[in-house]
Structures are given as structure tokens and as C-alpha cells.
């Protein structure tokens, strides 16, 4: 379930495009995220200025990350909590298991956490006789289906209502035969009925963290269902799983980023629940855990600092990039083969598991630039995907034919005279060949394109030729006179 299958991206994508149920789900859910974000952004005149503020907050934090991590850890410990530093997924799994075993845990409830998916903690706990129970509605259904999330904020993005009902009938054996799920509320009611007893029985609760605040030692989670609050307040032990780049310096900084997060993710001004946790229960507190643990995961992130991929560490996991990505919109999240899909996954995954395992992902882009234009942190995702393509080329990870064709193109492109001659000859030849129909259904050496769409026949001269003619005639910038 947690094996990286990114090398099979092409095969995964073909299956996804041919899957009618998946295509139905993508067509139904995708446009709503885009519309809601657009409305939320339009209603906040200072949104673009806030993006720049958010970018600077994260850049400053990353430049001084060691200082803020140490400050945060000291604040957590001063509030009675414990901080565990983990270099990789194996260390994090070992720490979580140790905490659960010392607590005598048999059942662990979990809030939605991509870090828990990254370290595959569910499988690890199950192997040691501890039952993890996902309490986020989307995570709950995909746990029943033994699947990974297909979206970082909507884990069951790929499912339709009929698939929810089918899975509940398989897993909830006491479900009446005449029970029908007409809408999302019915699904939610059924899940809550099963989860209520799990909340009360759990000895340990595990959540993620959207932000960690150095100033106070607090962790912040944002949810729309309230399950995160129950997960971290009802059990005797609360474990917050977080990667090191979730750090922000102050409460004010967290508030600024929260204004960007929900608007970019779900089109809400704020999520329904925004919860700050600081340490264990104090004398006089009405609720809260007896023990509070923060598991801080590196897992390759510190190696990104100071490189061309550092900007990726600004990501606040809003999923705006994948919501607007035409590739993600066509194939869904499972095609990407690991925890993080879409444009952000195409950059982050090679950093975490290696470009050798995920070299296809940086190619899963049209480079339309929409991901960068909607990213609240202004992360230059297309540029970083290009860097990964360069790495893959340098390491000879591309197919021989692809490398040979790129080498040939590079040879021609470095010689402007030859490039202009070759492109003009190609444009004129293809223009003559396709004059009758205006397009090509099949074309030698372009089968990858024409297998799924027609190739338009060139019309007129090349751009370079037109540009040079316009310069000579003094008509640049005057409409179509060139």
C-alpha cells in the first residue's frame, strides 16, 4: 500500500483516464475547488499582498530554521511536552510505536496527517498489534478500502457517493439493507456512529500539524469536521506528527498564513475548526491529554535547504496547485504513485524518495504555470520541475530515444542559423502536407501526441521569420500587420 510506484506513472495515468468512475469524480469535484477559491480571493482585496507577506515569513523561517526549531522545542518542554527529533521515517515510526506501547495502547485514533502517510505509521502500528483508526471522513473511507489518499486535503477525492455506500455495506456488517445514502450528510452520520466508540476507547491520539509556532511551542491544526479536536483531547496521550518546515516564528505569523490557507484550499475565509495545542493538560484544565509529544521529522528536508529546491519548503499544503493542474485534473492523485500528488508532489517526491524512483513525475506537467500563479506561497513549481528534469537527464534516467532526440534538438538550437533554417523548412513542409485538412491525425515521430489528439498544421511562416519581417517593416506591436 505504501510502496512508491511513481516509476509506473505512465501506466497509472492510462488506467486513470480509462476509469469512468474516476473521471466522473474528477469532473464533479474539480471545478468546485477552483470556483470557491476564485470567489474567496476576489473578496479579499489584500490577497496578493498577503501572498508576499506569507512568502517572506517562510523565507525568513527557513533562513533561521535551526534557531526556531530549538526555540520551539524549549517552549514545548517548558509546557510539559516532549520533542522527538527524527532523521527519517524509520526513526519516526520507532518513536511513535514506543510511545504507544508505553501507554499500553490497543487503539489509536488519528486526525488527517500527510506525515503519517509519509512514514506509513498505520501499517507499522498494525504489525505490532495496535489498531489505528482514521477519524477524518475521507481518511476513514480510504482506510476501509486500503488505499492511499488521492488528494492532500480531500483524501477521497476520487470516490463517488455510490462507492462510499458500497464500501460501508462491505465494512459495516450491521448496516440495514434498506438504508440508502442520498447525500453527504447520510455518509457522515454513518461514519460518526462507528467512530464515536473509537474516540472513547482510544489510549493515544495522533494528529498532524499545519503550523508549529516557535514563540509559544504550539501546534496548529485546521479541520472542518471536529475530529482533530476529539483526537487530541480525549485520549491520555497526544502525538503531533510534523515535518520541520511547518515552523513559523510567532502567533502573528501563523495568523497571516491561516488567512491564506483556507482561502487557497477550500475557498473558506477560515476552516470550521482552527485548534492551537500547547503542552499537556495543566492543573485546572477541563480536558486535554496527560502526555503531549511532538515528533519532528526531517526525512530529506534539511538536504533541500540552500538548494534550488528550498522554495518547496514554503508549501503550506493547501492543494491549490493540484486543484488547478490540468494533468492532475485528468488522472487524479493515485496515478502519481506515492503520498504527494500534483505539481507539489512532482517537486517534493523526488526530494524525499529520489529522482530515480520518481523521475516521471516532473514530466507530468504542461508547464502552463497555473500552479505557480495560484500558490499562496509563490512557489516556482514549474522551474523546480525543470531542475528535476535536468537532474534526470544528467543521470541518464531518461529513455535512450528521448535523450537522443533532446541531444539532437540541443545541437540544432545552439546554432541559430541552422535552427531557423530547420524550423522554417519543417513549418513549410507540414503546412503544405496538412493544407487540405488543417491537421494531422497521424504523424511520424509524433505518435505520443497524435495518439490522443490531432496536431494542427502550421499556417504561414515561423515566428522568427515573422518577427524579423515586422522589425524591417517597423510594424512590431501593431496587431496582426506582421
N, C-alpha and C positions, 0 to 999 in steps of 0.2 A: 504493500500500500504506500509506503514512503520511499520506495526506490526511485531515484531520479531517472526519468525516461525522456529527458529532453533530447537525446540523440534521435528519438523517433518522432520529432515534431512534424515532419512532413507527412508521415503515415497517420499520425494522430489528427492532423488538420484535415486530411482527406476523409477520414471517418466522420469527423465532426460536421463537415459540410454536407455529408450524405445522410446525416441523422435527422429525420423530420421532427422528432420530439425536441431535440436541442435547438433546432432552427426556430421552432415555434416559441420556445422560451426566450431565446435571444431577441427575436422580433418583438415580443411582448414587453420585455423589461428594459431593454437597452435605451430606447428613445426617452423613457420617462426620467431616467437619471439626467440626461442631457438637458431636458426642458426645465426640470426643477432647479438644476444648478444655474442655468441662464437667468431664471426669474430671481433667484436669491442674490446673484451678483448684481443684477440690474437695480435691485432695491437697496444696495449699499454703495453709495457714490464713492466712498473712500476705499473700495476693494483693491484697486490696483496699487494704491499707496500702501495698503496693509500687506500686500504680497511682498513689496520691497522691504517692509519692516520685518516680516517673517524670515525672509532670506537673510537679512543682516543678523537677526537673532541667532539663527542656526549657524551661520558662518563664524560668528564670534564664539559660540559654544564649541564648535569643532576645533577652532584655533587654540582653545584653552581647555580641551576636554579633560585632560588629566587633573587639572585643578578642580573643575566642577564635579568630577566623579569622586574625588577624595572628600570634597566638602559635603556632597550628598551622603556618602557613606557615614561620615561623622555625625550628621544630623539624624540619620536613621537609627544609629546605635544609641545616640543620646535620648531618643524617644522610646528606647526599649526594643528596637528591632534588630535584625541580624542581616548582614550583607554577605553574599557568597559570590566570589569572583570566579568566573568560569571561562576558560580559554576556548573551549569548543563544545559541541553538542554532547559528547560523551561525558564530560565533566558536569554539565548541567543536569543531564539525566541522573547521574550518580547522586548529586546533591539533593535533587527533588525526591528520589527514592529513599534516601537516608532520612530526610525529614519526615516523610510519610510513615516509614517503618518505626521511627522513634515515637511517633504519635499513635502507633497501633492502628493505623488507618486500614479499613477494609473498603471504604467507599470514598471517592474524591470527586467533588463537583468542580466543574470548570466553566469559567467565563470564556468568551471568544478570545483566542490568542494565536496570532500567527507564529509567534516564537515557539509556542508549544507544538505547532505543526512542524516547524523547522527542526526541532530536536527530537521529534517523534516520541513525545513523552507518553502518549496513550498506550502505544504498543509496549513500551518499556514497563509501565506500571502493571499492565495486564499479565505480562510474563512473570511478574513477581507476586501474583495473587491479589492485586489491588484493582478495583473496578473504577475507572474514570467515567464520569457521566457528563457529557456536554449539555449545558443548560441554555445556551443561545439557541433559538428556534431553528435557524438554518444549520448550525453545527450539529444539533441533535439529530436531525433527519439524515444528514450525511454520515453520521456515526452509525446509525442503524443500517445504512446502505454500504458501509465500509468503503467510503470514498474520501478523497481529499476535497477541501473547498475549491470551488471554481472561480471564486471572486474574493477579494480580501475584506470587503465589508458586507457582502451578501453571499455567504458560503454556498447556499443552494440556488444560486442564480440560474443554474442550468435545468432546474426542475419545474414542471408544470403541476397544477393542483392535482390532476389525476395520478401523478406519480407519488405525491405525498400520501394520498388516500391509499394507494396500493401498498406502499411500504408500511403504513400504520396497520393495515389489515394483516400483514405478514408478521409484524413485530408485537403488536398489541393483541394478544390472543383472546382477550375478553371483550373486544370491540363488537357491539351488536351488528348483526348482518344488515339491518335496515338503516344503520347510521350513514348519513350522506354529508359530505363536506362541500357546502355550497360556496363558501368564501374563506378568506384567510382567518377570520375570527374563529371559525369552526376548528381549523387546524391548530390554532393557538390554544384553544380550550382543551383539546385532546392532549396536547403535549404538556400543558401545565398540570393537568390531572395526574400524569405519570411522574412528573418531575417534583411535585410538591413533597412526596415522601422521601425522595432522594436528597433534597435540600436539608431535611430534618435529620436524616441518617448520616450525613457526611461528617467525617472527622477532620478533613482538610479541604480547603477551597483554593483553587488555583485560578488566578486571573492574569491577563496581560497588563500592559501599561501603555497608554497613549503618550504620556509625558512623565518624566521624573524631574522633580524640582529641587535643585541644589540648595536653595535658600531655606527650605523647610524640611527636606527629607521626605517629601510627599510623593506618592504615586497617584496618577490620574487615569481614570477610565471613563469612556463615554459609551453609553448604550441607549437603546430605545425600548428595552424590554424589562429592565429592572433586575434581570437575572444576575448581573455582575454584583449588585449590592448584596443580594442574598448569598452569593458565593463567598464573599469576603467578610461577611459579618456573622453568619450563623455557625460555621464550623469553629472548632477550637483553634485551628491553625490556618493562617492565610499566607499563601506563597504568591508573590508578584514576580512574574517572568518578564524580563525586559532586556533588550539589547542596549549597548552602551550609548548609541546615538540618540536615544529617546530623551536625553538630558536637556534641560533648559535652566538658565540661571535663576530666575525669580518667578514669583507668582504673577507679576505683571506680564512677563514674557509668555507664560503659559496662557494667560487670558487673551493675549493678542493672537496666538496660534489657534486657540479654540474658536475664535471668530472666523478663521479661515477654514478650519477642519470640516465642520458640519455643512457649511455652505458649499464647499467643494465636493463633499462626499454624497450627501443625500438631499441637498437643497434646503436644509433647515437652517434657521438662524442659530439654533443650538440643538444638540441632541436632547432627548427627553430626560435622560439622567447623565449628569456630569458629577463624578464622585471623586473626592480627594481623600486619600488614606494616609495617615501619618502614625506609624508605630502600632503597638498592641494596645489592648484595652487598658485604660487608666483607672485608678480607683474613682468610683463615682460615675463612670461611663455606663450607660444603659445597655449597650451592646458592643460587639467587636470581638476580635479573636484574642485568645490568650497569648498566642505567639504570632509574630509578624516577620516574615522572611522575604528578602529581595534577592533573586537570582539574576545576576548581571552577566549577560552573555556577550562575548566578543565574536567568536566564530568567523574570523576573517575580516572584521570591520576595521580594526586598527591598522591592518595592512593597506586599507584603502586611503587612509589619511596621507596627505601630501602627494597623491597621485592624480591622474586625470579623472579618476572615478570618485574623488572625495565628495563632489557635489551630490552624489546619490545619497549620502548620509543625511542630507537635509530632509529627506522624504518623511512625511507625517502620515503615510498610509491612508490617504483619502480615497484613492482609486479613481480620481478624475481622469488620469491618463488612460486607463483601460476602458472607462465608460465612453470615451471619445475616440478610441482607436478603431479604425475600420477592420484591422486584422483580428483583434480580439472580438469585435462585434460579429465576425463571420465564423470564428471557430470556437469561441468560448475559452474558459480557463484551463480545462483539463488537457487540452492539446499541448500546453507548454510543458507538461510533464513533471512539474515539481510544485513547491509551495507558492511561489510568487509568479503570477501570470502577467500578461500585458506588457506595455513598454517598460514599466518599472522593473518587472521581473526579467526582461530581456537584458537589462543592465546589471541588476543585483545578483541574479542567479549565477552568471559566470564568475562573479567576485567571490561567491560563497562555496560553490562546488567545482569551479574550474571551467575554463572555456573548452577544455577537451570534452567535458560531459554535456556542455550546453551551447556548443558553437553555432547551432542552427538558430537559436533564439534572437541574436542581434540582426539576423536577416528577416525576422518576422515583422517587417515594418515597411510601409510605403514611403516613409520619410516625409509625410505630409506636414509634419510639425505641429499637429493639433495637440499632441500630448504636452509639449513644452508650453504652448500658448495657454493651456488651462491649468497647468501645475501651479498650485498656490505658493510653492517654494521656488518657482522659476528654475527648475532643474533642467539642464540642457540634454534631455534624454536622447534625441537623435544624434547629437555629437558624440555622446558616450557609446552609443551603439556602433557608430563608425569606428571608434577606437577599438572596440572588441572585434570588429571585422578585420581591422589591421592586424591585431594580435593573432587571430585565427589564420590569416594569410601567411604571416611570418613563421608560424609554427607548422605550416604545411598541413593544416587540418581540413582545408577545402579539397573537394574532388579535383583530380588531375585536369580534367577538361575545363573546369571553372578557372583554375589557376592559369592554364594555358591561354584561355580567352582573355583573362584580365591582363596577362603579360603582353599579349598582342595589342590590346587596346592601349595599354600604357606606352608601348613603343610608338604607336601612331600619335597618341595625344601629346607626347613630349616633342613632337615635330609639327609645329603649327601649319607649315605649308602642306605637308603630307596629310594632316588631319582635315584641312579644308578641302583638299582635292578628294579624299576618300569619302567624306560625308556628302559633298556635292554630287559625286558620282552615284552614291547609294540613293540619295534622295531623288535624283532624276530618273534612275533606273526603276526604283519602286513606284515612283509616280506614274511612269509610263505603263508598267505592268498592272497597276491597280486602277487605271483611269476609268475602266468600264464600270466596275462595281464600287470603287471608292474604298475598298477594304480587302483584307486578306483573311480567309478562314483557315488557311494553312500556309506556312512559310518555312523553308529550310532554315535550320539553326535558330528558329524562334518557336519551337514546339511547346516550350514551357509557357509561353504567352498564349499562343493560339489554341491550346488545349482547352482553355476556359473562356476565351474572349477573342473577338476579331481584332486584327491590327489595322488601324486606319492607314490608308495610302497617303504618302506625303503629297502636299499640294504646293506648287511653286518652288521657290529656291530655299536654300538653307538660311538659318538665322544670320550666320556670319555674312553671307553674301548680301542679304537684305540690309543689314546694319551698315556694311561698307558703302552700299549704294545710297543709303539715306544720308550718310556723312558727306558724301560727294555732292549730293543734291541740296544739302542744308535743310532736310525735312525731318530731322530727328525730333521726336516729341510732338509731332503734328498729326496724330491719329494714324490712319492706315495709308497715308500717302506713299510710304516706302514700298 
